[in-house]
């Protein structure tokens, strides 16, 4: 063998040894932990060094058969990474299809290769000529392809192709391992998240049941509706309002935002139909308070933050607790009904404010008659007294008052000092329940147990007067009946009646030394003629007109209507009489 032949063989051996050493180093590198992107960058770097490529890259295959360039090394333009390769185009597609290396000495001039626009653009921009692609395989699956490229025409030897294929096989194993590690890491992270969510949910569920147990405990301990509502509001971090079936508030734990009552009513009907809480914009929630098929009311919650599913469940449980409380109160009221009836009978038939035994009985029931109380006498206009009596027992218990039935009418003694408001509240609460009108007369307040009978008699007279005036289904108190109420009242509060009718005119005259009261009297005395009133007062008619305008500002635009005019004339006469009598009492007797 010639010296040249020996030298060539020696060079080939050294090349093989260098390639083998490079593969061994690659194997060592592949055993190090990498994320997938870091591993692919290391593989492209090793491919360039192994065969002295100008450029190398890895294309990753997708499950649908498409591929894209995921990592690249040696490029001079930012065109390669992320390049979509499509399917059936370029050397990589052929290599994956044939499951064998594919190469070309001069890519752009090789008509035997299916070209793609994107691939050709990168090849031209980078000035590439020779390209080789080997498949990245794992079993029967194709992971993608490993590419090497030169910027000059180059024919790849079988040893170079074999070395690159060996690198691709080692890389495929490492890629699959990296993928499995990433998948395992993702699964571990998801398990940790799931565990955290589960722990949070279990903590929330535990809190939910603790809150429910606390609410149930309050109900069983005899707590009032306000206490249960406040505990619910604290648990849900919001403001809670309890409403009756007619939508009227029974208790509220704080200040609610401005409400669109029409939307609230619609949501309330939806909650009752679905038998579960319903949400509204603005973190408002409504939960029905139900006892079987009976509607006891609704909870309205204004939450400070969005409710979780567990919070909504707690709101529903709170509604059940409120329903239980209302049923217990109803049962308690029914059980104490005979005691209340007997006590009210004693108050009405044997008024004895100094009877210490009577006062002690009222205090045992939690009723302090030394505080102001009003009496409401209600008459359902459509019968059904039994249902109304059951309601009255619950209402009196809830309001801290007494209830009784006399002559087919419901009698309620309730704490408060506004008889008109109490009558309206009773009628508005009871009418929807019965489905027909309820007339109510009211009077008071009574100061002490000895005055209950007197106030009751006034309330009855107000109810009778309301009926006689054709006002069945309405409400009335001495204040609302005007001078008729003055006649019906036992104390005949003339001064209060005058103040309620012509008081603004009297005050205006006293403060400004004007003659509006005299002008008003002259106007009525002249039959409503400003001209004749001016003659009687000895002033110009324009002066009377200006005074009448001021009177209208003080009394309101309806002061000349017949019913109102009659009230004013009655007050003027009473005022004149009282002034005359007072003047006589204070004038010294003649010597």
GINOR-V856064 format. One record per residue. N is the residue number from 1. SS is DSSP state (H for helix, E for strand, L for the rest). D_FIRST is the distance of its C-alpha to the first C-alpha in Angstrom with 2 decimals. Layout:
n = [N N]
ss = [SS SS]
d_first = [D_FIRST D_FIRST]
//
This chain:
n = [1 2 3 4 5 6 7 8 9 10 11 12 13 14 15 16 17 18 19 20 21 22 23 24 25 26 27 28 29 30 31 32 33 34 35 36 37 38 39 40 41 42 43 44 45 46 47 48 49 50 51 52 53 54 55 56 57 58 59 60 61 62 63 64 65 66 67 68 69 70 71 72 73 74 75 76 77 78 79 80 81 82 83 84 85 86 87 88 89 90 91 92 93 94 95 96 97 98 99 100 101 102 103 104 105 106 107 108 109 110 111 112 113 114 115 116 117 118 119 120 121 122 123 124 125 126 127 128 129 130 131 132 133 134 135 136 137 138 139 140 141 142 143 144 145 146 147 148 149 150 151 152 153 154 155 156 157 158 159 160 161 162 163 164 165 166 167 168 169 170 171 172 173 174 175 176 177 178 179 180 181 182 183 184 185 186 187 188 189 190 191 192 193 194 195 196 197 198 199 200 201 202 203 204 205 206 207 208 209 210 211 212 213 214 215 216 217 218 219 220 221 222 223 224 225 226 227 228 229 230 231 232 233 234 235 236 237 238 239 240 241 242 243 244 245 246 247 248 249 250 251 252 253 254 255 256 257 258 259 260 261 262 263 264 265 266 267 268 269 270 271 272 273 274 275 276 277 278 279 280 281 282 283 284 285 286 287 288 289 290 291 292 293 294 295 296 297 298 299 300 301 302 303 304 305 306 307 308 309 310 311 312 313 314 315 316 317 318 319 320 321 322 323 324 325 326 327 328 329 330 331 332 333 334 335 336 337 338 339 340 341 342 343 344 345 346 347 348 349 350 351 352 353 354 355 356 357 358 359 360 361 362 363 364 365 366 367 368 369 370 371 372 373 374 375 376 377 378 379 380 381 382 383 384 385 386 387 388 389 390 391 392 393 394 395 396 397 398 399 400 401 402 403 404 405 406 407 408 409 410 411 412 413 414 415 416 417 418 419 420 421 422 423 424 425 426 427 428 429 430 431 432 433 434 435 436 437 438 439 440 441 442 443 444 445 446 447 448 449 450 451 452 453 454 455 456 457 458 459 460 461 462 463 464 465 466 467 468 469 470 471 472 473 474 475 476 477 478 479 480 481 482 483 484 485 486 487 488 489 490 491 492 493 494 495 496 497 498 499 500 501 502 503 504 505 506 507 508 509 510 511 512 513 514 515 516 517 518 519 520 521 522 523 524 525 526 527 528 529 530 531 532 533 534 535 536 537 538 539 540 541 542 543 544 545 546 547 548 549 550 551 552 553 554 555 556 557 558 559 560 561 562 563 564 565 566 567 568 569 570 571 572 573 574 575 576 577 578 579 580 581 582 583 584 585 586 587 588 589 590 591]
ss = [L L H H H H H H H H H H H H H H H H H H H H H H H H H H H H L L L L L H H H H H H H H H H H H H H H H L L L E E E E E E E L L L L L E E E E E E E L L L L L L L L L L E E E L L L H H H H H H H H H L L L E E E L L H H H L L L L L L L H H H H H H H H H H L L L E E E E E E E E E L L E E E E E E E E E E L L L L L L L H H H H H H H H H H H H H H H H H H H H H H H H H H H H H H H H H H H H H H H H H H H H H H H H H H H H H H H H H H H H H H H L L L L H H H H H H H H H H H H L E E E E E E L L L L L E E E E L L L L L L L L H H H H H H H H H H H H H H L L L E E E L L L E E E E E E E E L L E E E E E E E E E E L L L L L H H H H H H H H H H H H H H H H H H H H H H H H H H H H H H H H H H H H H H H H H L L L L L L H H H H H H H H H L L L L L L L L E E E E E E E E L L L L H H H H H H H H H H H H H H H L L E E E E E L L E E E E E E E L L L H H H H H H H H H H H H H H H H L L L E E E E E E E E E L L H H H H H H H H H H H H H H H H H H H H L L L L L L E E E L L L L L H H H H H H L L L L L H H H H H H H H H H H H H H H H H H H L L L H H H H H H H H H H L L L L H H H H H H H H L L L H H H H H H H H H H H H H H H L L L L L L H H H H H H H H H H H H H H H H H H H H H H H H H L L L L L]
d_first = [0.00 3.83 6.71 8.30 6.31 6.84 10.25 11.08 10.57 12.65 15.16 15.55 16.23 18.70 20.31 20.78 22.22 24.49 25.66 26.40 28.27 30.21 31.21 32.32 34.39 35.77 36.85 38.59 40.33 41.42 43.24 45.51 48.82 48.95 51.42 50.02 49.86 48.22 45.61 44.78 44.48 42.02 39.92 39.78 38.88 35.99 34.75 34.64 32.75 30.31 28.96 30.45 33.14 35.91 38.41 38.81 41.83 43.24 45.71 48.11 49.49 53.21 54.90 56.10 52.55 52.66 50.35 50.45 48.22 49.16 46.85 44.51 42.51 41.35 44.07 46.06 49.02 51.31 50.82 48.36 49.94 52.63 51.44 52.63 49.91 52.19 50.89 48.49 47.25 43.89 40.52 42.03 44.47 41.79 39.61 42.66 43.72 40.35 39.64 36.07 34.31 35.08 33.58 33.86 32.05 35.43 38.44 41.34 39.98 38.87 41.79 40.51 41.59 45.33 46.28 49.10 51.25 50.90 47.12 46.69 49.06 47.00 43.73 45.37 47.04 43.86 41.73 39.23 36.72 34.04 35.54 34.39 36.87 36.43 39.49 41.16 42.27 44.45 44.98 46.51 47.64 46.06 46.40 45.04 41.71 39.26 38.18 35.58 35.80 34.31 36.29 33.57 31.86 28.96 27.01 26.56 23.44 23.94 22.99 25.67 28.16 27.60 28.12 31.22 32.49 32.12 34.07 36.65 37.11 37.66 39.96 41.95 42.75 43.82 45.86 47.68 48.41 49.70 51.84 53.27 54.01 55.74 57.67 58.67 59.70 61.74 63.37 64.24 65.73 67.70 68.90 70.03 71.84 73.38 74.48 75.99 77.78 78.99 80.28 82.02 83.51 84.70 86.24 87.97 89.20 90.54 92.32 93.67 95.22 96.60 98.28 99.63 100.97 102.60 104.26 105.46 106.83 108.74 110.27 111.32 112.73 115.04 113.40 114.61 112.77 112.13 110.45 108.14 107.27 106.49 104.20 102.34 101.98 100.61 98.05 96.83 97.21 99.53 103.14 104.74 107.85 109.60 111.53 114.09 113.88 115.66 113.07 115.37 113.89 114.93 112.98 110.20 108.17 107.69 107.65 105.94 104.38 106.16 105.93 105.97 108.51 107.96 104.25 105.13 107.65 105.16 102.52 105.18 106.01 102.30 101.94 104.97 103.65 100.16 101.64 98.91 98.34 97.69 96.10 97.23 95.63 96.17 95.34 98.61 98.86 101.70 102.06 104.86 107.29 108.09 110.04 109.22 110.41 112.65 111.54 112.59 110.92 107.60 105.49 104.32 101.49 100.30 97.00 95.51 91.93 90.35 91.10 88.40 88.80 90.13 92.66 93.91 94.28 96.28 98.53 99.20 100.02 102.29 104.15 104.71 106.07 108.44 109.58 110.29 112.26 114.33 115.14 116.14 118.34 119.89 120.62 122.03 124.18 125.43 126.20 128.08 129.75 133.11 133.27 132.65 135.19 137.82 137.24 137.47 140.68 142.19 141.19 142.78 145.91 146.78 145.63 146.06 143.82 145.23 144.28 141.80 140.85 139.85 137.75 136.02 135.18 133.57 131.53 130.22 128.83 127.11 129.67 131.40 134.43 135.27 132.50 133.26 133.05 133.71 135.03 133.62 135.49 133.28 134.37 131.86 133.23 131.76 132.67 129.89 131.50 129.65 126.24 127.61 129.03 125.66 124.07 126.82 126.26 122.58 123.36 126.05 123.82 120.97 123.30 125.18 128.53 131.07 131.54 134.50 136.06 139.63 141.43 138.24 136.60 133.74 134.71 132.07 132.77 129.70 128.87 129.03 131.48 130.69 132.63 131.52 127.80 128.30 130.08 127.38 124.62 126.41 126.99 123.42 121.98 124.23 124.56 120.93 121.12 124.29 123.39 126.74 128.72 130.10 133.12 133.39 136.16 135.53 137.47 137.16 135.98 138.11 138.49 139.01 139.71 143.34 142.44 140.17 143.13 144.42 141.03 140.58 143.91 142.80 139.52 141.50 143.82 140.84 139.41 142.80 143.22 139.74 140.75 144.11 142.41 140.10 137.01 135.86 132.14 132.26 132.79 135.66 136.85 139.95 137.93 136.72 140.16 141.69 145.49 145.58 143.31 145.74 148.54 146.46 145.37 147.42 147.11 147.92 145.62 147.47 145.94 142.41 143.29 144.63 141.56 139.24 141.04 142.53 141.03 138.85 141.96 144.02 141.31 140.93 144.70 144.80 141.93 143.04 146.80 146.59 148.76 146.23 147.95 151.32 149.77 148.13 151.49 153.35 150.75 151.18 154.98 155.15 153.35 150.08 151.57 150.22 153.24 155.81 153.87 153.99 157.77 158.18 156.07 157.67 154.30 152.70 150.86 147.65 147.85 148.04 145.07 142.95 144.02 143.18 139.71 139.22 140.52 137.99 135.20 136.47 137.25 134.72 135.10 136.73 139.73 142.18 141.18 144.14 142.82 141.57 144.75 146.84 144.88 145.38 149.12 149.51 147.72 149.84 153.03 151.89 150.91 154.27 156.13 154.19 154.70 158.42 158.84 156.89 159.04 162.21 161.03 160.18 163.34 166.06 169.32 172.34 174.69]
//
